[in-house]
Amino acid sequence: MFFSADQISDQRSQELFGIEPFEPALLKSASYVLRLGNRVRRWRRQDTPIDLMTEDCAANSLGSVETVSEICVKQGDLLLVSSYESLWLPNGLAGFLSTTSHMSRAGISVTCDSQLISPGYGQGVPSELTFEIVSHNPSPVILHHGMPVCHLMLAPVSPQNREIALMRSIYEHQPVPSGPSMFEEMQHISKVKFPYAPKSK
């Protein structure tokens, strides 16, 4: 069950989780609306395939960070953009992201199906998110720094009874926006056998 607006406001006031900066006007009945940051990285169009199981796989395909006040998104573009807000979650709370209907009706996806924020995200150092923005609109669309783009919904997670060492998100505390790090994450899962051979540089 997702938190109501009252629960989001109350628990944040009690510092049980964090959203900074926080604007009460952005509360919805079951969500808080996150805004677009001003740092963007653009995937380049190229014919060479990108092997996600290669170290630093985006090095030759993902542009450097640009700081902007507005972004022009064309059909088929894939942009990685920072969130305006930073957040942290306790171990007993998970976050879920959903593109706002305003953005969806313009053919813009903000999450590219990456919707889960793991419990414990940003603990110690509140972290921004990386939005994965894709346009399906046949016309270019202008997005502005600070505009509301994405619902954040919060839900409690049942406590664990077993002592399991769970891996934290590799993207936590990374500079935002950051590219894919599947190879790097797999290096930390030493006991899992994969039917492929990751490629180091």
HULINQUI-V928399 format. One line per field, one symbol per residue. phi: phi as a letter, one per 20 degrees, with the letter a starting at -180 (. if undefined). A space follows every 50 residues. Layout:
phi: ???
This chain:
phi: .ffegffgfffffelebcccfdcgfefdfcaceedeeddccdfeebeffd efedglfegdcdfffddcdbceddgnfcddcfefedbbcffecddcdbgf fgfffenddedlmededfgnfmfncgcfddeddcddffdfceddgnffcb fddcbfdffeeeedfefeffefmfgdedefcfgffffedfeeedebdgde f
